[in-house]
């Protein structure tokens, strides 16, 4: 293949699911899509320091639900749930400010990520956080890669930095790889994320690939029919 394909889109439907779950008639589709894109961008910017893995949106005729997956749910929930209440109010204010249709029933759920070192979004932010603290970039990516390889289920990791590394006048790229990253294998569970580290002399781009092994479809149990043959999904 001569084109570079996003690892998430490359495995969509095969291993991955859509990040928004809803159906709408053609008249509402543009409004719903615009709301999803703008609110997701707003939340990613607002919750940048909260170690957020993903933001999923589910919608039916009356209810809209946001599912935020993070490795540190306490930072978002706050004391006695004050953080969730405040975040919910901020989202509704943002919807009103953007002049979008308000949902009738709005729900916000915070889900904890059990293995954060195997999540590309969280790892990418950890690298950005280290760079923004003025730590040497080689030490940062080396420590993060070693930590990721020690995580359960991780078989490979690749990190690429691009920009004015170390404040140099000429931008360049730095790459560190451990294990294998089979990008063209459909059943390979590869998590990918892009991130930016905001530094005084410019932004540094970060790309993270994490390979978590191969996923095979569950084999359906064989059912013997009354005639002694095999039912649907039978053995050849």
C-alpha positions in Angstrom: 0.0 0.0 0.0 1.5 3.3 -1.0 -0.8 5.5 1.2 -0.5 6.2 4.9 -3.7 5.2 6.6 -4.8 6.1 10.1 -4.6 2.9 12.2 -8.0 3.6 13.8 -9.8 4.1 10.4 -7.9 1.2 8.9 -9.6 -1.2 11.4 -13.0 0.4 11.7 -15.8 -2.1 11.8 -13.2 -5.0 11.9 -11.8 -4.2 15.4 -13.0 -0.7 16.2 -16.3 0.9 16.6 -17.5 4.5 15.8 -16.8 7.1 18.5 -20.4 8.4 18.1 -23.5 6.2 18.3 -26.7 7.6 16.9 -29.1 7.7 14.0 -30.8 10.7 12.5 -32.8 11.7 9.5 -31.0 13.8 6.8 -32.5 17.1 8.2 -30.9 16.6 11.7 -27.7 14.9 10.6 -25.7 18.0 9.9 -26.7 19.6 13.2 -25.9 16.5 15.2 -22.5 16.1 13.5 -21.6 19.7 14.1 -22.5 19.4 17.7 -20.4 16.3 18.2 -17.3 17.7 16.5 -17.4 21.1 18.3 -18.2 19.6 21.8 -15.6 16.9 21.4 -12.9 19.6 20.5 -14.0 21.7 23.5 -13.8 18.8 25.9 -10.4 17.6 24.6 -9.0 21.1 25.2 -10.7 21.6 28.6 -9.7 18.1 29.9 -6.2 18.1 28.5 -4.5 17.6 31.9 -7.0 15.0 33.1 -5.4 12.0 31.3 -8.4 11.4 29.0 -8.3 8.4 26.8 -11.5 8.9 24.6 -14.8 10.7 24.5 -17.8 8.7 23.2 -21.2 10.2 22.4 -24.4 8.2 22.4 -27.8 9.7 21.4 -31.4 8.6 21.0 -34.6 10.6 20.5 -34.5 12.2 24.0 -31.2 11.4 25.7 -27.7 12.4 24.9 -24.9 10.7 26.8 -21.2 11.6 27.0 -18.8 8.8 28.1 -15.4 10.1 29.2 -12.7 7.4 29.7 -9.8 8.5 31.9 -7.1 6.9 34.0 -7.7 9.5 36.8 -11.4 9.8 37.3 -11.0 11.6 40.6 -9.6 14.7 38.8 -12.8 15.0 36.8 -15.3 13.9 39.4 -14.0 16.1 42.2 -15.1 16.2 45.8 -18.7 14.8 46.2 -19.2 14.9 42.4 -18.8 18.7 42.1 -16.5 18.4 39.1 -19.0 16.4 37.1 -21.8 18.9 37.9 -19.6 21.8 36.9 -18.5 20.1 33.7 -22.1 19.2 32.8 -23.1 22.9 33.2 -20.1 24.0 31.1 -21.1 21.7 28.3 -24.6 23.0 28.2 -23.3 26.6 28.3 -21.0 25.8 25.4 -23.9 24.3 23.4 -26.0 27.5 24.0 -23.0 29.7 23.1 -22.6 27.9 19.8 -26.3 28.2 19.2 -26.8 24.5 18.9 -30.0 22.5 19.8 -30.0 21.6 23.5 -30.6 17.9 24.4 -33.8 17.1 26.4 -32.0 14.8 28.8 -28.2 15.1 29.2 -26.0 12.5 30.9 -22.3 12.5 31.7 -20.4 9.3 32.6 -16.9 9.0 33.8 -15.2 5.5 33.2 -11.8 4.6 34.6 -9.2 3.1 32.2 -7.7 0.0 33.9 -4.4 -0.2 32.0 -3.3 3.4 31.2 0.2 2.5 30.1 -1.4 0.5 27.2 -3.5 3.5 26.0 -1.9 5.6 23.3 -3.8 8.8 24.2 -2.7 8.7 27.8 0.9 7.8 26.9 1.1 10.7 24.3 -0.1 13.2 27.0 2.5 11.8 29.5 5.2 12.5 26.9 3.8 16.0 26.2 3.7 16.7 29.9 7.4 15.7 30.3 8.4 17.9 27.4 6.4 20.9 28.8 8.3 20.5 32.1 11.6 21.1 30.1 12.9 17.6 30.7 15.3 16.2 28.1 13.3 14.7 25.3 15.4 11.6 24.8 15.1 10.7 28.5 11.3 11.3 28.4 10.6 9.0 25.5 13.0 6.3 26.8 11.4 6.2 30.2 7.9 6.2 28.7 8.7 3.4 26.2 10.2 1.2 28.9 7.2 1.8 31.1 4.8 0.9 28.2 6.7 -2.3 27.4 6.3 -3.4 31.0 2.5 -3.0 30.9 0.3 -6.0 30.6 -0.6 -7.1 27.0 1.8 -4.7 25.2 3.9 -6.3 22.5 5.3 -3.2 20.8 5.5 0.6 21.0 6.8 3.3 18.7 7.2 7.0 19.5 8.0 9.7 17.0 8.8 13.4 18.0 8.9 16.2 15.4 9.8 19.9 15.8 12.4 22.1 17.4 13.7 19.4 19.7 15.8 20.8 22.5 15.2 24.3 21.2 17.3 23.8 18.1 17.0 26.2 15.2 16.3 23.5 12.7 13.3 21.2 13.2 14.0 17.4 13.1 12.4 14.1 14.1 13.4 11.6 16.7 12.1 8.1 16.8 12.2 5.2 19.4 10.7 1.8 18.8 10.5 -1.4 20.9 8.9 -4.7 19.8 6.8 -5.0 16.6 4.2 -2.7 15.1 2.3 -4.7 12.3 0.4 -1.7 10.7 -0.9 -3.7 7.8 -2.4 -6.6 9.8 -6.1 -6.0 10.2 -6.5 -8.2 13.3 -3.5 -6.4 15.0 -4.9 -4.3 17.9 -2.9 -1.1 17.4 -3.8 2.1 19.3 -2.6 5.4 17.8 -2.7 9.0 18.9 -1.3 12.4 17.9 -0.5 15.0 20.5 1.3 18.4 20.7 3.6 19.7 23.4 3.3 23.5 23.7 6.8 24.9 24.3 8.0 28.5 24.3 9.9 28.1 21.0 7.1 26.3 19.2 5.0 23.1 19.3 6.5 19.6 19.2 4.4 17.0 17.5 4.1 13.6 19.1 2.9 10.3 17.5 2.4 7.1 19.5 1.7 3.6 18.3 1.0 0.8 20.8 0.6 -2.8 19.7 -1.5 -4.9 22.1 -1.5 -8.3 20.3 -3.8 -9.8 17.7 -7.6 -10.1 18.1 -9.4 -13.1 16.6 -13.2 -13.4 16.2 -14.9 -15.7 18.7 -15.7 -19.0 17.2 -19.4 -19.8 17.5 -20.1 -23.2 19.2 -21.3 -25.9 16.7 -24.9 -27.0 17.0 -25.9 -30.4 15.9 -29.3 -30.5 14.1 -31.9 -33.2 14.5 -30.7 -34.9 11.3 -27.2 -35.2 12.7 -25.7 -32.4 10.6 -24.3 -29.0 11.7 -26.4 -25.9 12.1 -25.4 -22.3 11.0 -21.7 -21.6 11.2 -21.0 -25.2 10.7 -17.7 -26.8 10.3 -16.4 -27.4 6.8 
